[in-house]
Amino acid sequence: MLSSLTRDFREIVAELRDYRELLWLMTRRDIVIRYRKAVLGFGWAIFTPVVNMIVFTIVFNRVAKIQTDVPYPVFAYAGLLPWNLFSSSLKGAISSLVSNKNLVSKVYCPRELFPLSGILVAGVDFLVGGIVLVALMAYYQIAPTWVTLFLPVILLVQLMLTTGLGFMLAIANLYFRDVKYIFDVGLSLLMFATPVVYPVRDIGGIAGILIHANPLTPIIDGYRSVLLRGEMPDPVLFPIAAGISFTLCIIGWIVFHRAEYTFAENI
């Protein structure tokens, strides 16, 4: 069993290395298609999280006030930015096989490239949106510390979680097209089960237990810790989330790799 998994993993790594230029071309194609005729262009990568930040700031500062350890606009944006990376990545991955059905059925290439391309496009939006976060931190005089160097680790953990889920959702949507619609509903619910726009410490009881069990919770809160508080992520929950993310990424990738030979006949 272990030798079989090792062989699959070696094949995956070798194929990605051989087809890395194709992955880059597919990602560039998707970015061009998304923004080519858009008036704002890459501004849309900033527009959505900024509008959401303004809406939640009005709601939680004027209507239902909540206390945060940093100014609420930067607190909300620091949660919305990684959440948009997560949601946009999964939206791109889940429809990647179906939207590229001609390539999937007629051209040989590692099928992993299609969901990975969707995730990389969302990653570009994440980097562009990060410009606003830097501006907000400067405006509120929140200076980065040495702990900020841990930021790539948090991003890597999130990408592992997203990749594993993306592979599984892409397969599920290929065989059952209802998955996409169920996913849209589930994603909306998951946002409020994740401390994207509220501090997790304010939630207790059963709801608090469920929210803390969500692997996205220490990841989202980790961004705020290293960027806004100058602290390391939760020493217990974050390593657990990292372990879950790594395991899910490997399992999802191997399952996807083994199933890709049946994609053409089921698309």
Secondary structure, DSSP 8 states (H G I E B T S, - for coil): -HHHHHHHHHHHHHHHHHTHHHHHHHHHHHHHHHHTT-SSTTHHHHHHHHHHHHHHHHIIIIIS----SS-HHHHHHHHHHHHHHHHHHHHHHHTHHHHTHHHHHHS-S-TTHHHHHHHHHHHHHHHHHHHHHHHHHHHTT----GGGGGHHHHHHHHHHHHHHHHHHHHHHHHH-TTHHHHHHHHHHHHHHTTTSSS-GGG--HHHHHHHHHSTHHHHHHHHHIIIII-----TTHHHHHHHHHHHHHHHHHHHHHHHGGGHHHH-
